[in-house]
Amino acid sequence: MRHDDQIPPSLGQRYADLIESLTELAEMLTRNDSVRDTLQSVLVLALRTVPHCHAASVTVLDDKNQPGTVQATDDDTYELDRRQYELTDGPCLDAARRQVVNRWSVTEAEQRFPDFTSVAKDMGLRSYLSAGLALAGRRLGALNLSSHDDDGFTELDEEMVALLTVPASAAIVVADRYADARDLAGQLEHALESRAVIDQAIGVVMAQSRCSPEDAFAKLSRASNNRNIKLRDLAAEIVQQMSTGPDQGERQSPKLGALAATAQRRQRG
């Protein structure tokens, strides 16, 4: 039997499905699944617990409120979302921006979103249910369901989708925090690498100039300013010169000596 031909479940069956889904959601949030796995599980639950849902996706708004689809049940849904973003209007964008639940039949959608509805109808979709995603007052995006039926969704479906927005919102926030932590780790790693190179260059200047670490750092800083070059780049240049072969090292060493001598003259001046 095709999905379209299934007999609509009774209220009792829907209630049982609801309890089972809530149990799965609780278990899902206690697992260490990836963000995409969590969102995919939310979409699978939507397909299973909303009888006439034939496709689903998650729209996320970036820092500039630009939308993107992070997970969808099929390639056609990715394409539908992409077309909606190009049109800059549609059920999921409206739900994400206004943080509302949009339930539209094809007739209603044609009046409100004519361009989007034309695209969706070409793909065989005729009703839509989108719920805004938010956490702690922050707009995150929308959870989007679509159906091949003219009136595919009910008020009970709205309530079901509202439950699914909680884990979807939490997963998006976790993804953002992971990205922020990864960026911070990259910045710290770069800073540590820069510090290591600068420390090596300080050692070179100390050996050449027979000075303290503080004086060596001051000389490097002045040379960096005089040459209009970043301190790290200057340090890397010095370390690279010292790491070349014996012949090259001998040819390059006067440059280091000149650097130290210049710094000493400026310090005395």
PANU-750592 format. One record per residue (C-alpha): residue in one letter; x, y, z. Coordinates in pm, whole numbers, padded with zeros to 5 digits, always signed. Layout:
BEGIN
aXYZ;...
END
This chain:
BEGIN
m+00000+00000+00000;r+00138+00344-00094;h+00168+00616+00169;d-00105+00813-00007;d-00347+00518+00017;q-00303+00442+00385;i-00610+00458+00607;p-00588+00761+00839;p-00505+00650+01193;s-00762+00689+01465;l-00714+00937+01748;g-00611+00649+01974;q-00343+00541+01729;r-00218+00898+01700;y-00199+00921+02077;a+00003+00598+02094;d+00235+00729+01821;l+00273+01052+02013;i+00378+00873+02333;e+00624+00657+02140;s+00768+00961+01965;l+00813+01151+02290;t+00998+00852+02433;e+01226+00840+02129;l+01288+01212+02152;a+01393+01179+02515;e+01631+00896+02428;m+01765+01090+02129;l+01862+01388+02343;t+02056+01167+02586;r+02268+01013+02308;n+02589+01163+02173;d+02460+01173+01816;s+02597+01422+01568;v+02389+01731+01496;r+02294+01604+01151;d+02196+01266+01294;t+01972+01434+01549;l+01804+01651+01286;q+01763+01352+01057;s+01594+01162+01342;v+01355+01455+01390;l+01262+01444+01020;v+01211+01067+01029;l+00977+01108+01327;a+00785+01375+01138;l+00734+01143+00841;r+00620+00865+01068;t+00391+01050+01307;v+00226+01299+01070;p+00014+01077+00842;h+00015+01288+00524;c+00365+01427+00553;h+00561+01322+00243;a+00875+01535+00281;a+01047+01744+00546;s+01346+01970+00598;v+01516+02202+00847;t+01590+02563+00754;v+01855+02750+00953;l+01915+03126+00960;d+02278+03238+00977;d+02414+03544+01160;k+02288+03767+00878;n+01943+03600+00875;q+02022+03429+00546;p+01849+03086+00516;g+02001+02751+00433;t+01880+02390+00451;v+02092+02177+00684;q+01890+01856+00652;a+01612+01725+00427;t+01444+01393+00355;d+01523+01395-00019;d+01693+01588-00299;d+01366+01736-00428;t+01307+01898-00090;y+01655+02050-00093;e+01574+02192-00436;l+01233+02323-00323;d+01398+02502-00031;r+01666+02646-00256;r+01404+02785-00494;q+01212+02932-00202;y+01526+03108-00079;e+01580+03253-00427;l+01224+03387-00422;t+01292+03529-00070;d+00941+03432+00037;g+00746+03119+00125;p+00594+02924+00416;c+00919+02820+00583;l+01082+03164+00549;d+00771+03328+00692;a+00766+03082+00983;a+01137+03135+01052;r+01117+03514+01040;r+00795+03559+01239;q+00839+03253+01462;v+00493+03118+01389;v+00337+02793+01273;n+00218+02812+00912;r-00038+02558+00790;w-00137+02623+00430;s-00357+02443+00181;v-00269+02485-00184;t-00553+02737-00233;e-00444+02949+00064;a-00079+02930-00035;e-00153+03044-00391;q-00295+03367-00252;r-00013+03430-00003;f+00290+03281-00185;p+00197+03259-00554;d+00550+03221-00693;f+00653+02959-00437;t+00325+02770-00478;s+00378+02750-00854;v+00719+02591-00798;a+00587+02352-00531;k+00293+02240-00746;d+00534+02155-01027;m+00699+01920-00776;g+00365+01765-00679;l+00334+01933-00338;r+00001+02089-00243;s+00004+02170+00130;y+00263+02284+00379;l+00328+02300+00751;s+00621+02505+00882;a+00705+02583+01245;g+00955+02846+01358;l+01259+02727+01553;a+01391+02939+01840;l+01572+02906+02170;a+01612+03164+02446;g+01458+03432+02225;r+01695+03367+01935;r+01548+03296+01592;l+01709+02983+01450;g+01503+02879+01147;a+01206+02652+01075;l+01098+02289+01061;n+00917+02230+00730;l+00670+01959+00629;s+00498+01921+00291;s+00231+01694+00149;h+00098+01578-00188;d-00258+01627-00057;d-00457+01949-00092;d-00532+01961+00283;g-00257+01740+00419;f-00227+01876+00771;t-00454+01925+01072;e-00445+02112+01403;l-00325+01792+01569;d-00033+01786+01325;e+00053+02139+01434;e+00074+02019+01795;m+00293+01728+01691;v+00530+01951+01498;a+00552+02188+01796;l+00695+01898+01999;l+00954+01825+01731;t+01080+02183+01729;v+01238+02141+02073;p+01508+01884+01981;a+01558+02049+01640;s+01627+02387+01805;a+01860+02230+02060;a+02057+02053+01787;i+02105+02378+01592;v+02231+02561+01901;v+02475+02276+01972;a+02602+02301+01613;d+02658+02676+01650;r+02842+02633+01977;y+03058+02359+01827;a+03146+02586+01534;d+03233+02871+01774;a+03450+02637+01982;r+03624+02508+01669;d+03698+02865+01554;l+03833+02955+01897;a+04051+02643+01899;g+04189+02742+01559;q+04269+03092+01683;l+04441+02955+01993;e+04641+02708+01785;h+04754+02987+01554;a+04847+03201+01853;l+05052+02918+02004;e+05231+02858+01675;s+05306+03229+01646;r+05437+03239+02000;a+05667+02941+01936;v+05818+03106+01628;i+05864+03437+01809;d+06034+03260+02102;q+06277+03093+01860;a+06356+03427+01697;i+06414+03582+02040;g+06669+03307+02107;v+06848+03387+01781;v+06867+03760+01862;m+06986+03682+02216;a+07268+03467+02077;q+07364+03726+01816;s+07340+04031+02042;r+07423+03875+02381;c+07121+04038+02540;s+06832+03945+02770;p+06502+03797+02640;e+06329+04128+02711;d+06583+04326+02511;a+06570+04072+02228;f+06192+04103+02209;a+06216+04482+02210;k+06465+04469+01923;l+06239+04239+01724;s+05942+04469+01784;r+06135+04775+01665;a+06260+04592+01358;s+05905+04478+01286;n+05779+04837+01301;n+06067+04973+01093;r+06012+04716+00817;n+05633+04740+00841;i+05608+04364+00877;k+05417+04156+01131;l+05624+04038+01424;r+05536+03675+01354;d+05640+03704+00988;l+05970+03865+01085;a+06032+03592+01342;a+05953+03323+01086;e+06198+03484+00843;i+06474+03480+01104;v+06405+03119+01202;q+06395+03015+00836;q+06733+03179+00774;m+06884+02991+01066;s+06738+02659+00949;t+06897+02671+00600;g+07209+02476+00504;p+07560+02569+00624;d+07653+02773+00316;q+07326+02957+00305;g+07336+03005+00678;e+07676+03173+00653;r+07550+03400+00377;q+07235+03486+00568;s+07396+03542+00908;p+07517+03896+00825;k+07154+03991+00779;l+07082+03877+01133;g+07389+04058+01255;a+07278+04372+01074;l+06935+04339+01230;a+07084+04315+01575;a+07331+04596+01508;t+07057+04824+01378;a+06844+04751+01680;q+07139+04823+01912;r+07214+05154+01742;r+06850+05259+01765;q+06845+05159+02131;r+07155+05367+02206;g+07015+05654+01995;
END
